[in-house]
Amino acid sequence: MSKIGLFISRIPLRNLIFLLLLGSGLIPLLAASIFLTRRNVDLFETQEQTFLARSAESLSEEIGTALATLEREVRQLGEGFLALPGPDSPLERLRLPGVDRYFGNYLLDNEGSVLQLQVLDLDGSGPTLGAGEPDAQVQRALRETFAAARKSATTTYRFVRRASDNEPLAVAAVPVFIPESPGQPRATQPVLILQAVSRLDVLGRVGSREAKGDVAVFLIDADGRVLWERGADDETARALASSRLVDDFRLRPEIQATEYTIFAHGRKVRMLGRISPVEQTGWGIVVQKPLSAAYVAVQQLLYTTIIASLLLVALSGIFAGFAASRFSAPFTRLTATTHAIAAGQFGDRVEVSGPGREVIELAEDFNRMSGHVQSYVEQLQQAAEANHSLFIGSIRAFAAAVDAKDPYTRGHSERVAAFSRTIARTLGQSAEFQERIWIAGVLHDVGKIGIEDRILKKGGVLTADEYELMKLHPGIGEEILRPLEALREMLPAIRWHHEAWNGRGYPDGLKGEQIPLIARIVAVADTFDAITTNRPYQKAYGYSYAVETITKLTGARFDAKVVTAFLRAFQQGAIKVEPREVSEEPAALASA
């Protein structure tokens, strides 16, 4: 099964029906909503970009037209002056009487717009007309435009602000050439440069008209410096000067529109901007608007679409939920009953009523099948109980065979098994582990079957050689039981219940955690019963002495964790002991 099929198979039927019904209604709805929303969003974005583009182009055209008119009038004024009868030398012409009146009439005709007029030859000599002395910024602009116009022989512009009232002014230097005569080549060098200082009233008019709400209007020069702004503060203007829009304009002074980010007032703001060049000046008009404000209509459209979609989703969900609950209810009850039967409640039956004849037939067939399963399970349980009884009987038979060879330890294996299970329970081990360790305790000495009777039944302390033979019984027991698969998990306790925590035990000299837990528990239980049981070579010692001895051997022979559990079980009375005759004098710890 594929991963998708596996995933779907794990979804509850009710949820699957709900999702299918919901999806069948929502997918077409959402697809249509997304398509229409995307088209409307594109439309709104295009309209907003078109609005900014028209604003920027309209402003640049108006300013360009105003400056072009000023240039044309000034050039015509200069050319008319050169066409008048008089000396050929421009400087001598400028010294003629009536020159001030000639140019002064132009100032009178344009009173209020043109503030000052300079008529200079290429050496910078000539009259200056107009009221008042220009401030330092205007004078610097006049010098710069004169030098640039003389060098390039083209009209040059500078933007300045009058110091007295911060009014925006335009300084234009217009080269004037000798009028062309038939048959003569066109002059390449001007003879006069007329400089006009004019108010830029058009900036105020267009700024008031366009800079409304969140829209800001800027005038920048060819180097990207902000010359004038309306609808924005100084920090925003400085941020614009370092924006990607202005950087691109410096490289390519042409109409551009883009989205960009500025950092002002401690935060980043996404902007939508349009820049349009002012012909012949190198300036550019920027119209910008925060992206969030520019696309507010888009956001409102999205919110409206989302709300409408959510309402439709809710209605579809209610319908799908009702239908899914109605159609899945019989299968839910069937599943619950199936789980109960799988958990062992074989007497349960399905009572199903719902839509569809197939559901009723499925319930009836399931109930018949459940009855057959219950009958078979009962037979299997009986057989399992019989097998378990046979298995336990076989285990006890092994222990009885050992006790028959060593009558002085009769019952020893059963007691070790009981003590081991109690210690395991105190340690918090599972019921399965407790059952396993009980069996291991019963069989832990089964290897003594292979030890000679003269050693097992000897009435005194074993010699060194006899003791070495006795130490073979754990390995013999493991060899006897290894072929039995059912006893495989008990083999560690049978082989290693005489291993010591310090590594000085037998048969393999295991140390510490190398000794399986099941063997460490049986070792403590085995030692406790060995000390408190009568042997041919010693009488049983008291329980207190046995507990004290095991405690002293903690960390050397026994695991401290197991000893702690043994002591707790003993103090709580969980380890059942019977009164018996005990030795008065403590003796050395005998081998089990």
PyMOL commands that set and color helices and strands:
alter all, ss='L'
color gray80, all
select helices_A, chain A and resi 3-9+13-83+90-94+99-109+136-152+201-210+234-241+244-251+291-294+296-342+357-405+407-409+412-426+431-443+446-450+453-456+464-470+473-481+485-496+512-514+517-531+543-552+560-571
alter helices_A, ss='H'
color red, helices_A
select strands_A, chain A and resi 114-121+128-130+156-161+168-176+192-199+216-220+226-230+256-264+267-278+283-290
alter strands_A, ss='S'
color yellow, strands_A
deselect
rebuild
show_as cartoon
